[in-house]
Amino acid sequence: MKTRDRIVQCALALFNEQGERHITTNHIANHLDISPGNLYYHFPNKQAIINEIFTIYAKELLTQFTPKKHQQDSLMMFKSYLDAIFNLMWKYRFFYANLPQILQQDDQLHQQYIEVQRQTKRNLRDIFSTFIEMNLVEIKQQELDTVITSLHMIISCWLSYQSSISLTSDITESVIRQGIQQLTAMLIPFATEQGKQQLTQLEITIKQYHST
């Protein structure tokens, strides 16, 4: 693996384990057993590493939330989107947990984040159009933007919300699973009978996973 890629992977792991604000470039270099000069050859500062991680995250986010129009199994479709949310929130949990502070550090990164989230919301609208076509949800057109915004807020802000109401900053898989349950609970009122059956099965699966 190239040194640049090793730096990014190491930084992501350390940011997730200890929080981005507690990790310096020296910590990353020491963990990789390389000199600070070697690290600076690839990245001039910690912010550049964060920006690189965000670029990778953004590509994964937009790829995962592209409508799957050719997938016939509605249960698997629901599950694939919820799994994508869980995996992204877990893999990049430092970013979700400290979102306002990280964005305030870099105006260019903040602008990139805004654009990526605009595209994500457009993709979510297309995804829900697919759900409507498959008779999984019933949402009036004038309500669709409000529903999508609410779901988008949970996806984007769940971890920072949990961090703000907890005395511990630890982000566990259990906390993320609770966010997934919150998402499914929000969808239930708009689900058709077929959709409710699918979501109920998913809720049972999530709760069983949470209890193990």
C-alpha positions in Angstrom: 0.0 0.0 0.0 1.3 3.5 -0.9 2.4 5.7 2.0 -0.3 8.3 1.1 -3.0 5.7 1.4 -1.6 4.4 4.7 -1.6 7.9 6.1 -5.3 8.3 5.2 -6.3 5.0 6.6 -4.3 5.5 9.8 -5.8 9.0 10.3 -9.3 7.7 9.8 -8.8 5.0 12.4 -7.2 7.4 14.9 -9.9 10.0 14.4 -12.6 7.5 14.9 -11.0 6.0 18.0 -9.9 9.2 19.8 -11.6 12.1 18.1 -10.2 14.3 15.4 -9.4 17.2 17.6 -7.2 15.0 19.9 -5.0 13.7 17.0 -2.1 15.6 15.4 0.0 14.9 12.4 2.8 13.7 14.8 0.4 11.1 16.3 -0.3 9.8 12.8 3.4 9.7 11.8 4.3 8.0 15.1 1.6 5.4 14.7 2.8 4.6 11.1 6.5 4.7 12.3 7.4 7.3 9.6 9.0 10.8 10.0 6.8 13.9 10.2 8.7 15.1 7.1 7.5 12.0 5.2 3.9 12.7 6.2 4.3 16.4 5.1 5.6 15.3 1.7 2.1 13.8 1.1 0.0 16.2 3.1 1.0 19.7 4.2 -1.2 19.6 7.4 -4.0 17.7 9.2 -6.7 19.6 7.4 -5.5 18.3 4.1 -5.8 14.7 5.4 -9.4 15.5 6.6 -10.2 16.9 3.1 -8.9 13.7 1.5 -11.0 11.5 3.8 -14.0 13.6 3.0 -13.4 13.2 -0.8 -13.4 9.4 -0.3 -16.5 9.6 1.9 -18.4 11.7 -0.6 -17.8 9.2 -3.4 -19.0 6.4 -1.2 -22.0 8.4 -0.1 -23.2 9.3 -3.6 -22.5 5.8 -4.9 -24.5 4.1 -2.1 -27.5 6.5 -2.4 -28.0 6.1 -6.1 -31.5 4.7 -6.9 -31.5 0.9 -7.5 -34.2 0.9 -10.1 -33.5 -2.6 -11.3 -33.7 -4.3 -7.9 -37.0 -6.2 -7.6 -36.8 -7.4 -4.0 -38.2 -4.5 -2.0 -37.0 -6.0 1.3 -33.5 -6.2 0.0 -33.8 -2.7 -1.3 -34.8 -1.3 2.1 -32.1 -3.4 3.7 -29.3 -2.2 1.3 -30.1 1.4 1.9 -30.2 1.0 5.7 -27.0 -1.0 5.7 -25.4 1.7 3.6 -26.4 4.3 6.2 -25.1 2.2 9.0 -21.8 1.4 7.3 -21.1 5.0 6.4 -21.9 6.3 9.8 -19.7 3.7 11.4 -16.8 4.0 9.0 -16.7 7.9 9.2 -18.1 8.3 12.7 -15.6 11.0 13.7 -17.0 13.2 10.9 -20.6 12.7 11.8 -20.0 13.2 15.5 -18.1 16.4 15.1 -19.7 17.8 11.9 -20.2 21.5 12.8 -16.7 21.9 14.3 -15.0 20.2 11.4 -16.8 22.2 8.8 -16.1 25.5 10.6 -12.3 24.8 10.2 -12.4 25.0 6.4 -14.7 27.1 4.2 -13.8 25.1 1.1 -14.6 21.8 2.8 -17.9 23.3 4.0 -18.8 24.3 0.5 -18.0 20.9 -0.8 -20.1 19.3 2.0 -23.1 21.5 1.1 -22.9 20.5 -2.6 -22.5 16.8 -1.8 -25.5 17.0 0.6 -27.6 18.7 -2.1 -26.8 15.8 -4.5 -27.6 13.3 -1.7 -31.0 14.9 -1.2 -31.7 14.7 -4.9 -30.8 11.0 -4.8 -33.0 10.5 -1.8 -35.9 12.1 -3.7 -35.3 9.7 -6.6 -35.1 6.7 -4.2 -38.4 7.7 -2.7 -39.9 8.0 -6.1 -38.9 4.4 -6.7 -40.5 3.4 -3.4 -43.7 5.1 -4.5 -43.6 3.3 -7.8 -43.1 0.0 -6.0 -46.1 0.7 -3.8 -44.0 0.7 -0.6 -44.8 4.2 0.6 -47.6 6.8 0.0 -46.4 10.4 0.2 -48.2 13.4 -1.3 -46.0 15.3 -3.6 -46.2 18.4 -1.4 -45.1 16.4 1.6 -42.1 14.7 -0.1 -39.5 17.4 0.5 -40.4 17.7 4.2 -40.1 14.0 4.7 -36.8 13.8 2.8 -35.4 16.7 4.8 -36.4 15.0 8.1 -34.8 11.7 7.1 -31.7 13.6 5.8 -31.4 15.4 9.1 -31.4 12.1 11.0 -28.8 10.6 8.7 -26.5 13.6 8.9 -27.0 14.7 12.6 -27.8 11.6 14.6 -24.3 11.1 16.0 -23.7 14.7 16.8 -27.1 14.8 18.5 -26.2 11.7 20.5 -22.8 13.2 21.5 -24.5 16.4 22.7 -26.9 14.6 25.1 -24.4 12.1 26.5 -21.7 12.6 29.1 -19.5 10.1 27.1 -18.3 10.8 23.6 -18.0 7.1 22.7 -19.8 6.3 19.5 -20.8 2.6 19.4 -22.4 0.4 16.8 -25.4 0.3 19.2 -25.8 4.1 19.0 -25.9 3.9 15.2 -28.4 1.1 15.2 -30.7 3.3 17.3 -30.4 5.9 14.5 -31.5 3.3 12.0 -34.5 2.4 14.2 -35.4 6.1 14.3 -35.3 6.2 10.5 -37.6 3.1 10.1 -40.0 4.5 12.7 -40.3 7.7 10.7 -41.1 5.8 7.5 -43.9 3.7 9.1 -46.6 6.3 8.9 -46.1 6.7 5.2 -45.7 3.0 4.4 -48.3 1.0 2.5 -49.3 -2.4 3.9 -46.7 -4.0 1.8 -44.1 -1.4 3.0 -45.1 -1.9 6.6 -44.5 -5.6 6.4 -41.1 -5.0 4.9 -40.2 -2.4 7.5 -41.5 -4.5 10.4 -39.2 -7.4 9.3 -36.3 -5.0 9.1 -37.1 -3.6 12.6 -37.1 -7.2 14.0 -33.7 -7.8 12.4 -32.3 -4.6 13.8 -33.5 -5.2 17.3 -32.2 -8.8 17.3 -28.8 -7.5 16.1 -28.9 -4.8 18.8 -29.6 -7.3 21.6 -26.7 -9.6 20.6 
